Amino acid sequence: AQSVAQPEDQVNVAEGNPLTVKCTYSVSGNPYLFWYVQYPNRGLQFLLKYITGDNLVKGSYGFEAEFNKSQTSFHLKKPSALVSDSALYFCAVRDGYSGAGSYQLTFGKGTKLSVIP
Amino acid sequence: EPEVTQTPSHQVTQMGQEVILRCVPISNHLYFYWYRQILGQKVEFLVSFYNNEISEKSEIFDDQFSVERPDGSNFTLKIRSTKLEDSAMYFCASSGSQRSTDTQYFGPGTRLTVL
């Protein structure tokens, strides 16, 4: 079974400071990892994904994430936070060895990011 | 940029009534999904759909649920007899190919309230 943990319900950061939103995962095969963001009254918007290759993945809006296999982590980062980054962030995983066509994503419970002006 | 759309944005129904939630996936996508999020809980997978049949479903997706692609653009989720515990945000998603690395793109969701 696959699972995702986002240990922080809320992260507060001052505008202009770097931000990190944490995610750890568990899968039996190769992890395919995703970050989504949800703004109020909007759906889940795709930010970035890690499938293979370089451990540092760059995505939309200046976000990046670092895959760490030994720590089974995929933390989301941004060098300089904006007030407009305030939203709910979800980490998700798929098992790359799901075999017979399993495409379901397993999500973490989400982390609310508040960027303070 | 193409988007997944969902209607209605909010649906209120009485317990025991049937509801149909509608989704228009991205036009050239082949795989379709429904997820739900009960207030304060995780987003949970319900079902995936490809080539006019269910390819995978979760334990949540029991006989009260069904999915259909009635035409070339719509993808629907029907709940036959709603229960109070069906109250949730329902998200539709689509992806372009059968590659397991493909990204699922989500719609804005339908908030279902069962009274």
Interface residues (C-beta under 8 A of the other chain):
Chain A: Y32 F34 Y36 N41 R42 G43 L44 Q45 F46 K49 I51 F90 A92 R94 G96 S98 G101 S102 Y103 Q104 L105 T106 F107 G108 K109 G110
Chain B: V4 Q6 Y31 Y33 Y35 Q41 K42 V43 E44 F45 S48 Y50 S55 E56 S58 F91 A93 S95 Q98 S100 T101 T103 Q104 Y105 F106 G107 P108 G109
